Amino acid sequence: MENVRELFQVMTRRFGLLNKNCCQVGGAEISLVQSHILYELLRREKPSMQQVADTLGMDITTFSRQIQTLVKMELVVKSPLPEDRRVSQLTLTTQGKYVAAKIDADMNQYLSEVFSNMSEFEQEMVIKSVKLLNEAMSQSTVCCKPLI
């Protein structure tokens, strides 16, 4: 029988998830966690800090430190919600949008290159399998909640 954990370990390493820095864009070094935050901000309209932290499965203290770093890098703006000043909403700066879009484009190019080594049927099979795995993980009692 296949060693399933080993398969996932190898895939994780190949994705570069163990690298200290995932991306370098215009002189800025972006960590893997920061790239996930930027991705969420790129696809959402002014989410609250708590919403993004929950989506990424991060505790708010750790998340807040990451946001402070991204604010100092001038990639993210943190501002109080007008109707409830206790809640902070996040938006990307122009530079933040550029960095997030560049990382997204680089990842899509990487995935396209990976998929180019498969037939169309194999590509569809992998995508369907990943969707199935994501759905099963979302229903697991030991992992992956409340990730959206």
N, C-alpha and C positions, 0 to 999 in steps of 0.2 A: 504494500500500500504506500502511496505517496506520503511524504512528510509535508503536510499542508503548512505547518508553521514555517518550515524552511523555505517553501515557495514564497510565502509572504515576506520573509526576511530578505530574500534575494531581491524581490520586486521593490521593497522599500529602499534598499541600498541603491538599486539602479535608478530609482527616482531621485536619489540624492538627498533623501530626507534626513540623513545623518550628517550632512555637511553643516558646518557652522554657519556659513553664509550661503543663502540660496542664490542671491542675485546681486549683481552690481549694475546699477543704472546711473549713467551720468555722474560717476564719481561717488555716488551714495551706495553704501553697502546695506542691503536689506536682508534681515534674517528671515528664516522660513516662517516664523510666527508673524512677523511684520507683514510678509507678503500675503498671508492668509487674511490679515486684518484689512489691508489695502484692497484685496479682492472683494471682500464683503462690502466695503464702502463704495467700491466702483459700481456694484450691482444694486445698491439700495439708495433710497432718497432720504437723507438726514436721519439715519437710525440713532437710537439712544445708545449710550455706552453699554447698558445692561443687555439690550437686544443683541448686539454684536458679540459680547462676551458669552452670552448664553448659546448663540449659534456655534461659536467656536469651542464651547465646552471649557471655558477658562474662568477661574475665579476672578472676581472684579478687581481685587488688589493687584494681581499679576497683570491683568488686562490694562489697568490704569497706568502702570509703569510703562508698558509698551506704547500706550497712547502718548504719554508725556514725551517719550523718545521721538515718536513720529511728529509731534507738535514742534519739538526743538529742531527737527530736520526740515521743518516747514512743508511737510507733506499732508498734514491733517490740521483742521481747525476744530477746536472743542468749544461749543457755546451753549449757554443755558437755554432750555426750552422756554419761550416767552410765557406760556401759561403755567409752567411749574419750574421755577428756577433751580430746584433741587436736582432736576434731570438734565444731564448734558447730552446734547446731540452732536454727532460727528459729521464732518464733510471733508472731502478732499480739496486741497488747494489745486491750483492749475498744475503746479509741479507734481503734486500727489497723483492727479489724474494721469499725467504723462507716465510717471513711474509705474503705476498700477497697470495701465494699458500696455506698457512695454513688457512687463513681466508676463501679463496675460498672453500677449502675442508670442513671446519667447516659448512659453509653455505649450501653446497651441502648435507652434512650429515643431517643437520637440515631439509632441504626440503624433503629429502628421508624419514625421520622419519614422517614428516607431511603427505606426500603422502601415506605412508604405512597404514594410517587409512582410505583409500579410495579404492574402487574397481578400476580395470584397466580402465573401462569405465568412472568413475568419474574423475580419474586422467587426461585422455585425454580431457574430457570436460572442466576441469579447465584450462589446458594448452592452449587449443584452445580459451577459453574465455579471458584469459590474453593476448594472442596475438591479439585478436580482440580489446580488450580495449586499448592496446598500440597503435595499428594502428589508432583507432578513436581519441585517445589523440593527436597523431602526426598531425592530421588534424584540431584540435581545433584552434579557433582564439584566445582563452584566455590562453592557456597553452602550455607548453611542447616543445617549439621550441627554439633553433635549436637542441635539443637532438637527438642523433642518436640511 
